[in-house]
Amino acid sequence: MIWACVLVTAAAFFYVFSVPNSVTAGPVKTRLNYLRERKEVVYENLRDLNFDYKAGKLPEADYQNMKNSLEEEAAAVLSEISRLESGLGAPLEKAGNR
């Protein structure tokens, strides 16, 4: 009887604490996928910034500075996406880009 309890307990621990390989393996994240996600985030930030400005939450100077910064980032991301999709080689990296 005790051996049955030990066996059931051991099986329960194994079932609860073992993780199948299919669960731990995530999708492969390429640089191109990362850039596409980053592009969507920047676009969403631009939409939110525009909404906040129109709602009167931001002064004109802050709005323009933040808008210019986000537009520059979007342009850089789009340029790198284009470079990677056309296969023209490795993208130029800036310090702190990763």
C-alpha positions as CSV (number, residue, x, y, z in Angstrom):
1,M,0.0,0.0,0.0
2,I,2.8,2.5,0.9
3,W,4.6,1.7,-2.4
4,A,1.5,2.5,-4.3
5,C,1.2,5.9,-2.6
6,V,4.9,6.6,-3.3
7,L,4.5,5.6,-6.9
8,V,1.4,7.8,-7.4
9,T,3.2,10.7,-5.6
10,A,6.3,10.3,-7.8
11,A,4.1,10.1,-10.9
12,A,2.2,13.2,-9.9
13,F,5.4,15.2,-9.3
14,F,6.8,14.1,-12.6
15,Y,3.6,15.1,-14.4
16,V,3.4,18.5,-12.7
17,F,7.0,19.5,-12.9
18,S,8.1,18.1,-16.3
19,V,7.7,20.5,-19.3
20,P,7.4,19.1,-22.8
21,N,9.9,20.4,-25.3
22,S,7.1,21.8,-27.5
23,V,6.1,24.2,-24.7
24,T,9.6,25.5,-24.0
25,A,10.6,26.0,-27.6
26,G,9.3,29.4,-28.8
27,P,9.2,30.8,-32.3
28,V,12.4,31.8,-33.9
29,K,12.8,35.5,-33.8
30,T,14.7,36.9,-36.8
31,R,16.0,40.5,-37.1
32,L,13.3,41.1,-39.8
33,N,10.5,40.0,-37.5
34,Y,11.9,42.1,-34.7
35,L,12.0,45.2,-37.0
36,R,8.4,44.6,-38.2
37,E,7.2,44.4,-34.5
38,R,9.2,47.6,-33.7
39,K,7.6,49.4,-36.7
40,E,4.2,48.6,-35.4
41,V,5.1,49.9,-31.9
42,V,6.5,53.1,-33.3
43,Y,3.4,53.6,-35.4
44,E,1.2,53.0,-32.4
45,N,3.3,55.5,-30.4
46,L,2.8,58.1,-33.1
47,R,-1.0,57.6,-33.1
48,D,-1.0,57.9,-29.3
49,L,1.1,61.0,-29.4
50,N,-1.2,62.6,-32.0
51,F,-4.2,61.8,-29.9
52,D,-2.6,63.3,-26.7
53,Y,-1.7,66.4,-28.6
54,K,-5.2,66.9,-30.0
55,A,-6.6,66.3,-26.5
56,G,-4.5,69.2,-25.3
57,K,-2.2,67.1,-23.0
58,L,1.0,68.2,-24.7
59,P,2.5,71.6,-25.6
60,E,3.4,72.2,-29.2
61,A,7.2,72.1,-28.6
62,D,7.1,68.7,-26.8
63,Y,4.8,67.3,-29.4
64,Q,7.1,68.3,-32.3
65,N,10.2,67.0,-30.6
66,M,8.7,63.6,-29.8
67,K,7.0,63.4,-33.2
68,N,10.3,64.1,-35.0
69,S,12.1,61.5,-32.8
70,L,9.5,58.8,-33.6
71,E,9.5,59.7,-37.3
72,E,13.3,59.4,-37.4
73,E,13.1,56.0,-35.7
74,A,10.3,54.8,-38.1
75,A,12.4,55.9,-41.1
76,A,15.5,54.0,-39.7
77,V,13.4,50.9,-39.1
78,L,11.8,51.0,-42.5
79,S,15.1,51.5,-44.2
80,E,16.6,48.5,-42.4
81,I,13.6,46.4,-43.3
82,S,13.9,47.4,-46.9
83,R,17.6,46.6,-46.8
84,L,17.0,43.1,-45.3
85,E,14.2,42.3,-47.7
86,S,16.2,43.2,-50.7
87,G,19.1,41.2,-49.5
88,L,21.7,43.9,-49.8
89,G,23.7,42.6,-46.9
90,A,24.0,43.2,-43.2
91,P,22.4,46.4,-41.9
92,L,24.5,49.2,-40.4
93,E,24.3,49.1,-36.7
94,K,24.4,52.1,-34.4
95,A,25.7,52.0,-30.8
96,G,23.1,51.0,-28.4
97,N,20.8,49.7,-31.1
98,R,20.4,46.2,-29.6
